[in-house]
Amino acid sequence: NVVYTATATSVTDAWLRQTLEAYQCFDLVKSPVTVSFWYKSNRTGTHGVRLFTSQGTLTDSYQNITVFNANTWEFKTFVFGTTVGASLAGVTPQNAGWSLDIGLVVSGQTGITIAVSDYFTLTGVQLEKGTVATPFEVRPYGVELALCQRYFQISGASMGGGIAYLNYAISSLVKFPVVMRATPQFTLSSNALRN
């Protein structure tokens, strides 16, 4: 749920952004993709959805969302054609690939700005290859957990045995439950040593 709370007088858009890893995008290159979601806002009229990247040669692709009834859930589906995914050449799998923005947009509409308390909310967002929106995929908890664990791990009270070298280095094996998305960084939260 995104609620506009500022008092500025010239705000013309408010987006909610999801950035996808490049490895999730390689299969979508040069293919049409479909974005579907449920959307609700207090403002009727034109809102927006866009798919873009600052990596590779993908260009910004924008489409209008029309909100017909204020404060009512409406199902929205958009197809972005093959020109959206021109290339991700030179992009490594760990880099950001595409970004999906969905939100309230009034830019280009004369004399209209986003007002305090204007809002939009969305759920069931799904981006998929092809031109047909399929039912929302609910993945099992274990699958979602494993996907999240690729980004962050915490070892808890003890990370296991290791070797300390004088007062400047520690060597220890750490077993991760899943393959990490990038080379892990290590942060020591306590330097307590035990025999």
Accessible surface in RSA format (square Angstrom, percent):
REM  Atomic radii and reference values for relative SASA: ProtOr
REM  Chains: A
REM  Algorithm: Lee & Richards
REM  Probe-radius: 1.40
REM  Slices: 20
REM RES _ NUM      All-atoms   Total-Side   Main-Chain    Non-polar    All polar
REM                ABS   REL    ABS   REL    ABS   REL    ABS   REL    ABS   REL
RES ASN A   1   126.74  87.4  68.21  65.9  58.54 140.9  26.07  62.7 100.67  97.3
RES VAL A   2    38.14  25.1  34.60  31.3   3.54   8.5  37.59  32.7   0.55   1.5
RES VAL A   3    72.18  47.5  51.85  46.9  20.32  49.0  51.85  45.1  20.32  55.1
RES TYR A   4    28.58  13.3  24.79  14.1   3.78   9.8  28.25  21.2   0.33   0.4
RES THR A   5   106.39  75.7  88.06  89.3  18.32  43.7  55.71  74.8  50.68  76.6
RES ALA A   6    47.40  43.6  36.38  56.1  11.02  25.1  46.84  66.0   0.56   1.5
RES THR A   7   119.45  85.0  98.07  99.4  21.38  51.0  66.51  89.3  52.94  80.0
RES ALA A   8    57.60  53.0  35.82  55.3  21.77  49.5  47.35  66.7  10.25  27.2
RES THR A   9   120.29  85.6 102.62 104.0  17.67  42.1  77.66 104.3  42.63  64.4
RES SER A  10    88.71  75.0  74.47  99.4  14.24  32.8  43.20  92.0  45.51  63.8
RES VAL A  11    37.50  24.7  32.16  29.1   5.34  12.9  37.41  32.5   0.09   0.2
RES THR A  12    50.16  35.7  47.66  48.3   2.50   5.9  28.82  38.7  21.34  32.3
RES ASP A  13    58.92  41.3  47.86  47.6  11.06  26.1   0.04   0.1  58.88  58.7
RES ALA A  14    20.09  18.5  13.33  20.6   6.76  15.4  20.09  28.3   0.00   0.0
RES TRP A  15    56.23  22.6  27.38  13.3  28.86  67.8  26.96  14.4  29.28  47.5
RES LEU A  16    81.75  45.5  77.81  55.7   3.94   9.9  78.45  55.1   3.30   8.9
RES ARG A  17   126.84  53.3  96.38  49.1  30.46  72.5  33.90  46.3  92.94  56.3
RES GLN A  18   106.49  59.5 104.57  76.4   1.92   4.6  34.34  73.1  72.15  54.7
RES THR A  19    62.60  44.5  44.67  45.3  17.93  42.7  31.90  42.8  30.70  46.4
RES LEU A  20    31.53  17.6  30.28  21.7   1.25   3.1  31.53  22.1   0.00   0.0
RES GLU A  21    12.70   7.3  10.07   7.6   2.63   6.3   9.47  18.3   3.23   2.6
RES ALA A  22     0.00   0.0   0.00   0.0   0.00   0.0   0.00   0.0   0.00   0.0
RES TYR A  23    88.04  41.1  73.05  41.6  14.98  39.0  64.01  48.1  24.02  29.6
RES GLN A  24    83.34  46.6  63.73  46.6  19.61  46.7  23.42  49.9  59.92  45.4
RES CYS A  25     0.00   0.0   0.00   0.0   0.00   0.0   0.00   0.0   0.00   0.0
RES PHE A  26    84.17  42.1  70.41  43.6  13.75  35.8  70.60  42.8  13.57  38.8
RES ASP A  27    96.25  67.4  83.03  82.6  13.22  31.3  38.94  91.6  57.31  57.2
RES LEU A  28    13.85   7.7  13.85   9.9   0.00   0.0  13.85   9.7   0.00   0.0
RES VAL A  29    34.98  23.0  22.37  20.3  12.60  30.4  22.37  19.4  12.60  34.2
RES LYS A  30   145.61  71.0 127.92  78.5  17.69  42.1  71.12  64.0  74.48  79.3
RES SER A  31    17.54  14.8  15.90  21.2   1.63   3.8   3.45   7.3  14.09  19.7
RES PRO A  32    38.11  27.8  38.11  34.7   0.00   0.0  38.11  31.5   0.00   0.0
RES VAL A  33     0.29   0.2   0.29   0.3   0.00   0.0   0.29   0.3   0.00   0.0
RES THR A  34     0.06   0.0   0.00   0.0   0.06   0.2   0.00   0.0   0.06   0.1
RES VAL A  35     0.00   0.0   0.00   0.0   0.00   0.0   0.00   0.0   0.00   0.0
RES SER A  36     3.19   2.7   3.19   4.3   0.00   0.0   0.01   0.0   3.18   4.5
RES PHE A  37     0.00   0.0   0.00   0.0   0.00   0.0   0.00   0.0   0.00   0.0
RES TRP A  38   110.97  44.5 110.97  53.7   0.00   0.0  89.59  47.8  21.39  34.7
RES TYR A  39     1.49   0.7   0.42   0.2   1.07   2.8   0.42   0.3   1.07   1.3
RES LYS A  40    49.69  24.2  49.43  30.3   0.26   0.6   4.73   4.3  44.95  47.9
RES SER A  41     0.00   0.0   0.00   0.0   0.00   0.0   0.00   0.0   0.00   0.0
RES ASN A  42    48.70  33.6  33.68  32.5  15.02  36.2  12.41  29.9  36.29  35.1
RES ARG A  43    52.11  21.9  48.12  24.5   3.99   9.5  16.09  22.0  36.02  21.8
RES THR A  44    77.44  55.1  57.48  58.3  19.96  47.6  24.04  32.3  53.40  80.7
RES GLY A  45    30.65  37.8   0.00   N/A  30.65  37.8  29.52  81.0   1.13   2.5
RES THR A  46    48.33  34.4  42.45  43.0   5.88  14.0  11.24  15.1  37.10  56.1
RES HIS A  47     0.75   0.4   0.75   0.5   0.00   0.0   0.30   0.3   0.45   0.5
RES GLY A  48     0.00   0.0   0.00   N/A   0.00   0.0   0.00   0.0   0.00   0.0
RES VAL A  49     0.00   0.0   0.00   0.0   0.00   0.0   0.00   0.0   0.00   0.0
RES ARG A  50    52.64  22.1  52.64  26.8   0.00   0.0   1.42   1.9  51.22  31.0
RES LEU A  51     0.00   0.0   0.00   0.0   0.00   0.0   0.00   0.0   0.00   0.0
RES PHE A  52    36.62  18.3  36.62  22.7   0.00   0.0  36.62  22.2   0.00   0.0
RES THR A  53    16.85  12.0   1.60   1.6  15.25  36.3   2.16   2.9  14.69  22.2
RES SER A  54   110.64  93.5  67.89  90.6  42.75  98.5  52.31 111.4  58.33  81.7
RES GLN A  55    58.05  32.5  53.47  39.1   4.58  10.9   5.54  11.8  52.51  39.8
RES GLY A  56    37.57  46.3   0.00   N/A  37.57  46.3   5.73  15.7  31.84  71.3
RES THR A  57    82.85  58.9  69.57  70.5  13.28  31.6  75.35 101.2   7.50  11.3
RES LEU A  58     9.73   5.4   0.20   0.1   9.54  24.0   0.20   0.1   9.54  25.7
RES THR A  59    89.65  63.8  84.99  86.2   4.67  11.1  72.58  97.5  17.07  25.8
RES ASP A  60    82.95  58.1  55.32  55.1  27.64  65.4  30.82  72.5  52.13  52.0
RES SER A  61    22.73  19.2  17.38  23.2   5.35  12.3  13.83  29.5   8.90  12.5
RES TYR A  62    95.18  44.4  68.24  38.8  26.93  70.1  64.60  48.5  30.58  37.7
RES GLN A  63    52.95  29.6  47.75  34.9   5.20  12.4  25.20  53.6  27.75  21.0
RES ASN A  64    87.26  60.2  70.79  68.4  16.47  39.6  13.38  32.2  73.87  71.4
RES ILE A  65     0.39   0.2   0.00   0.0   0.39   0.9   0.39   0.3   0.00   0.0
RES THR A  66    59.65  42.4  55.08  55.8   4.57  10.9  29.87  40.1  29.77  45.0
RES VAL A  67     3.88   2.6   1.46   1.3   2.43   5.8   1.46   1.3   2.43   6.6
RES PHE A  68   141.88  71.0 119.51  74.0  22.37  58.2 123.15  74.7  18.73  53.6
RES ASN A  69    83.79  57.8  80.54  77.8   3.25   7.8  14.74  35.5  69.05  66.7
RES ALA A  70    42.50  39.1  26.31  40.6  16.19  36.8  26.31  37.1  16.19  42.9
RES ASN A  71    87.69  60.5  67.55  65.3  20.14  48.5  23.92  57.6  63.77  61.6
RES THR A  72    61.48  43.7  57.43  58.2   4.05   9.6  44.60  59.9  16.88  25.5
RES TRP A  73   103.08  41.4  87.63  42.4  15.45  36.3  69.63  37.1  33.45  54.3
RES GLU A  74    21.47  12.3  17.19  13.0   4.28  10.2  20.98  40.6   0.49   0.4
RES PHE A  75    99.84  50.0  74.90  46.4  24.94  64.9  74.90  45.4  24.94  71.4
RES LYS A  76    19.87   9.7  17.06  10.5   2.81   6.7  12.68  11.4   7.19   7.7
RES THR A  77    62.30  44.3  36.39  36.9  25.90  61.7  31.56  42.4  30.74  46.5
RES PHE A  78    22.46  11.2  19.05  11.8   3.41   8.9  22.46  13.6   0.00   0.0
RES VAL A  79    59.17  38.9  43.10  39.0  16.07  38.7  43.10  37.4  16.07  43.6
RES PHE A  80     3.64   1.8   2.27   1.4   1.38   3.6   3.64   2.2   0.00   0.0
RES GLY A  81    36.99  45.6   0.00   N/A  36.99  45.6  27.14  74.5   9.85  22.1
RES THR A  82    72.97  51.9  65.15  66.0   7.82  18.6  37.21  50.0  35.76  54.1
RES THR A  83   113.58  80.8 101.37 102.8  12.21  29.1  85.54 114.9  28.04  42.4
RES VAL A  84     4.19   2.8   4.03   3.6   0.16   0.4   4.19   3.6   0.00   0.0
RES GLY A  85     0.74   0.9   0.00   N/A   0.74   0.9   0.51   1.4   0.23   0.5
RES ALA A  86    41.42  38.1  33.88  52.3   7.54  17.2  38.70  54.5   2.72   7.2
RES SER A  87    27.14  22.9  24.50  32.7   2.64   6.1  19.42  41.4   7.72  10.8
RES LEU A  88     8.13   4.5   1.20   0.9   6.93  17.4   2.51   1.8   5.63  15.1
RES ALA A  89    79.47  73.1  53.66  82.8  25.81  58.7  66.01  93.0  13.46  35.7
RES GLY A  90    82.37 101.6   0.00   N/A  82.37 101.6  44.97 123.4  37.40  83.8
RES VAL A  91    14.17   9.3   2.69   2.4  11.48  27.7   3.09   2.7  11.09  30.1
RES THR A  92    69.10  49.1  67.39  68.3   1.71   4.1  63.42  85.2   5.69   8.6
RES PRO A  93    64.88  47.3  64.24  58.6   0.64   2.3  64.42  53.2   0.46   2.8
RES GLN A  94    79.65  44.5  72.52  53.0   7.13  17.0  20.75  44.2  58.90  44.7
RES ASN A  95    51.32  35.4  46.04  44.5   5.27  12.7   6.78  16.3  44.54  43.0
RES ALA A  96    45.39  41.7  35.23  54.4  10.16  23.1  39.13  55.1   6.27  16.6
RES GLY A  97     1.71   2.1   0.00   N/A   1.71   2.1   0.00   0.0   1.71   3.8
RES TRP A  98     0.73   0.3   0.45   0.2   0.28   0.7   0.73   0.4   0.00   0.0
RES SER A  99    11.80  10.0  11.78  15.7   0.02   0.0   0.00   0.0  11.80  16.5
RES LEU A 100     8.45   4.7   7.18   5.1   1.27   3.2   7.18   5.0   1.27   3.4
RES ASP A 101     0.00   0.0   0.00   0.0   0.00   0.0   0.00   0.0   0.00   0.0
RES ILE A 102     4.06   2.3   4.06   3.0   0.00   0.0   4.06   2.9   0.00   0.0
RES GLY A 103     0.00   0.0   0.00   N/A   0.00   0.0   0.00   0.0   0.00   0.0
RES LEU A 104     3.01   1.7   3.01   2.2   0.00   0.0   3.01   2.1   0.00   0.0
RES VAL A 105     8.41   5.5   8.29   7.5   0.12   0.3   8.29   7.2   0.12   0.3
RES VAL A 106     4.91   3.2   4.32   3.9   0.60   1.4   4.32   3.8   0.60   1.6
RES SER A 107    60.65  51.2  43.31  57.8  17.34  39.9  27.13  57.8  33.52  47.0
RES GLY A 108    87.26 107.6   0.00   N/A  87.26 107.6  44.80 122.9  42.46  95.1
RES GLN A 109    60.27  33.7  48.34  35.3  11.93  28.4  31.93  68.0  28.34  21.5
RES THR A 110   139.19  99.0 110.15 111.7  29.05  69.2  85.22 114.5  53.98  81.6
RES GLY A 111    83.26 102.7   0.00   N/A  83.26 102.7  41.21 113.1  42.05  94.2
RES ILE A 112    67.56  38.4  59.74  44.5   7.83  18.9  62.91  45.3   4.65  12.6
RES THR A 113    54.49  38.8  45.86  46.5   8.63  20.6  22.40  30.1  32.09  48.5
RES ILE A 114     3.24   1.8   0.02   0.0   3.22   7.8   0.02   0.0   3.22   8.7
RES ALA A 115    52.85  48.6  46.16  71.2   6.68  15.2  52.85  74.4   0.00   0.0
RES VAL A 116    78.48  51.6  61.42  55.6  17.07  41.1  61.42  53.4  17.07  46.3
RES SER A 117    72.55  61.3  64.19  85.7   8.36  19.3  34.20  72.8  38.35  53.7
RES ASP A 118    10.51   7.4   9.70   9.7   0.82   1.9   0.00   0.0  10.51  10.5
RES TYR A 119    39.60  18.5  38.57  21.9   1.03   2.7  33.31  25.0   6.29   7.8
RES PHE A 120     1.26   0.6   1.26   0.8   0.00   0.0   1.26   0.8   0.00   0.0
RES THR A 121    18.47  13.1  18.40  18.7   0.07   0.2   5.99   8.0  12.49  18.9
RES LEU A 122    28.89  16.1   8.34   6.0  20.55  51.7   8.34   5.9  20.55  55.3
RES THR A 123    73.48  52.3  67.38  68.3   6.10  14.5  40.78  54.8  32.70  49.4
RES GLY A 124    22.03  27.2   0.00   N/A  22.03  27.2  10.80  29.6  11.24  25.2
RES VAL A 125    54.40  35.8  34.72  31.4  19.68  47.4  34.72  30.2  19.68  53.4
RES GLN A 126    23.82  13.3  19.32  14.1   4.50  10.7  17.87  38.0   5.95   4.5
RES LEU A 127    40.54  22.6  14.38  10.3  26.17  65.8  14.38  10.1  26.17  70.4
RES GLU A 128    31.74  18.2  27.43  20.8   4.31  10.3  20.64  39.9  11.10   9.1
RES LYS A 129   104.70  51.1  82.22  50.4  22.48  53.5  50.45  45.4  54.25  57.8
RES GLY A 130    24.04  29.6   0.00   N/A  24.04  29.6  24.04  66.0   0.00   0.0
RES THR A 131    79.33  56.4  61.74  62.6  17.59  41.9  36.43  48.9  42.90  64.8
RES VAL A 132   105.57  69.5  99.11  89.7   6.45  15.6 101.82  88.5   3.75  10.2
RES ALA A 133    31.73  29.2   8.00  12.3  23.73  54.0   8.00  11.3  23.73  62.9
RES THR A 134    66.70  47.4  59.34  60.2   7.36  17.5  53.87  72.4  12.83  19.4
RES PRO A 135   122.87  89.6 103.89  94.7  18.98  69.0 115.87  95.7   7.01  43.5
RES PHE A 136   110.43  55.2  85.66  53.1  24.76  64.4  86.75  52.6  23.68  67.8
RES GLU A 137   109.53  62.9  94.10  71.2  15.43  36.7  36.78  71.2  72.74  59.4
RES VAL A 138   125.08  82.3  97.21  88.0  27.87  67.1  99.14  86.1  25.94  70.4
RES ARG A 139   101.71  42.7  87.95  44.8  13.76  32.8  13.77  18.8  87.94  53.3
RES PRO A 140    90.62  66.0  78.12  71.2  12.50  45.4  90.36  74.6   0.25   1.6
RES TYR A 141   170.80  79.7 158.64  90.3  12.15  31.6 128.30  96.4  42.50  52.4
RES GLY A 142    46.02  56.7   0.00   N/A  46.02  56.7  34.68  95.2  11.33  25.4
RES VAL A 143    65.95  43.4  61.72  55.9   4.23  10.2  65.34  56.8   0.61   1.7
RES GLU A 144    66.30  38.1  66.27  50.1   0.03   0.1  33.57  64.9  32.73  26.7
RES LEU A 145    73.52  40.9  69.77  49.9   3.74   9.4  73.19  51.4   0.33   0.9
RES ALA A 146    34.68  31.9  33.29  51.4   1.39   3.2  33.80  47.6   0.88   2.3
RES LEU A 147    55.75  31.0  54.57  39.0   1.18   3.0  54.99  38.6   0.76   2.0
RES CYS A 148    78.56  59.4  69.97  78.0   8.59  20.2  24.42  61.9  54.15  58.4
RES GLN A 149    42.56  23.8  41.27  30.2   1.29   3.1   9.49  20.2  33.07  25.1
RES ARG A 150    43.05  18.1  42.21  21.5   0.84   2.0  14.92  20.4  28.13  17.1
RES TYR A 151   120.57  56.3  92.29  52.5  28.29  73.6  78.84  59.2  41.74  51.4
RES PHE A 152   138.17  69.1 129.85  80.4   8.33  21.7 132.22  80.2   5.95  17.0
RES GLN A 153    50.72  28.4  26.15  19.1  24.57  58.5  13.65  29.1  37.07  28.1
RES ILE A 154   141.48  80.5 117.31  87.4  24.17  58.3 120.49  86.8  20.98  56.9
RES SER A 155    66.67  56.3  34.08  45.5  32.59  75.1  25.61  54.5  41.06  57.5
RES GLY A 156    54.45  67.1   0.00   N/A  54.45  67.1  35.34  97.0  19.11  42.8
RES ALA A 157   112.41 103.4  66.89 103.2  45.52 103.6  79.64 112.2  32.76  86.8
RES SER A 158    80.00  67.6  56.03  74.8  23.97  55.2  40.96  87.2  39.04  54.7
RES MET A 159    58.97  30.5  35.63  23.6  23.34  55.6  36.28  30.8  22.69  30.1
RES GLY A 160    51.85  63.9   0.00   N/A  51.85  63.9  32.83  90.1  19.02  42.6
RES GLY A 161    66.97  82.6   0.00   N/A  66.97  82.6  42.69 117.2  24.28  54.4
RES GLY A 162    53.29  65.7   0.00   N/A  53.29  65.7  14.62  40.1  38.67  86.6
RES ILE A 163   104.22  59.3 100.94  75.2   3.28   7.9 104.07  74.9   0.15   0.4
RES ALA A 164    53.89  49.5  27.10  41.8  26.79  60.9  27.10  38.2  26.79  71.0
RES TYR A 165    99.03  46.2  95.63  54.4   3.40   8.9  72.55  54.5  26.48  32.6
RES LEU A 166   155.42  86.6 119.83  85.7  35.60  89.5 131.50  92.4  23.92  64.4
RES ASN A 167   146.40 101.0 109.23 105.6  37.17  89.5  46.20 111.2 100.20  96.8
RES TYR A 168   160.22  74.8 123.23  70.1  36.99  96.2  96.92  72.8  63.30  78.0
RES ALA A 169    39.08  35.9  27.27  42.1  11.81  26.9  34.63  48.8   4.45  11.8
RES ILE A 170    83.78  47.7  51.26  38.2  32.52  78.4  51.31  36.9  32.47  88.1
RES SER A 171    51.34  43.4  44.44  59.3   6.90  15.9  13.82  29.4  37.52  52.6
RES SER A 172    32.97  27.9   1.41   1.9  31.56  72.7   6.74  14.3  26.24  36.8
RES LEU A 173   171.54  95.5 156.82 112.2  14.72  37.0 157.99 111.0  13.55  36.5
RES VAL A 174    61.60  40.5  37.20  33.7  24.39  58.8  38.80  33.7  22.80  61.8
RES LYS A 175   193.18  94.2 160.61  98.5  32.57  77.5 118.81 106.9  74.38  79.2
RES PHE A 176    66.18  33.1  50.45  31.3  15.73  40.9  50.67  30.7  15.51  44.4
RES PRO A 177    85.25  62.1  45.45  41.4  39.80 144.7  57.41  47.4  27.83 173.0
RES VAL A 178    36.68  24.1  24.91  22.6  11.77  28.4  35.18  30.6   1.50   4.1
RES VAL A 179   132.67  87.3 121.39 109.9  11.28  27.2 127.50 110.8   5.17  14.0
RES MET A 180    33.09  17.1  17.65  11.7  15.44  36.8  17.65  15.0  15.44  20.5
RES ARG A 181    56.79  23.8  49.07  25.0   7.73  18.4   8.56  11.7  48.23  29.2
RES ALA A 182    43.68  40.2  30.76  47.5  12.93  29.4  39.41  55.5   4.27  11.3
RES THR A 183   118.25  84.1  98.35  99.7  19.90  47.4  66.03  88.7  52.22  78.9
RES PRO A 184    63.37  46.2  39.49  36.0  23.88  86.8  46.75  38.6  16.62 103.3
RES GLN A 185   167.43  93.6 136.62  99.8  30.81  73.4  58.67 124.9 108.76  82.5
RES PHE A 186   129.79  64.9  97.00  60.1  32.79  85.3  99.06  60.1  30.72  87.9
RES THR A 187   122.50  87.1  97.05  98.4  25.45  60.7  69.76  93.7  52.74  79.7
RES LEU A 188    92.43  51.5  64.81  46.4  27.62  69.4  65.36  45.9  27.07  72.8
RES SER A 189   116.52  98.5  75.77 101.1  40.75  93.9  51.54 109.8  64.97  91.0
RES SER A 190    70.98  60.0  53.12  70.9  17.86  41.1  46.20  98.4  24.78  34.7
RES ASN A 191   120.89  83.4 107.55 103.9  13.33  32.1  23.29  56.0  97.60  94.3
RES ALA A 192    67.02  61.6  38.40  59.3  28.63  65.1  48.42  68.2  18.60  49.3
RES LEU A 193   131.62  73.3  99.57  71.2  32.05  80.6 101.00  70.9  30.62  82.4
RES ARG A 194   199.65  83.8 160.60  81.9  39.05  93.0  69.07  94.4 130.59  79.1
RES ASN A 195   204.92 141.3 129.39 125.0  75.53 181.9  68.44 164.7 136.48 131.9
END  Absolute sums over single chains surface
CHAIN  1 A    12281.2       9269.5       3011.7       7388.7       4892.5
END  Absolute sums over all chains
TOTAL         12281.2       9269.5       3011.7       7388.7       4892.5
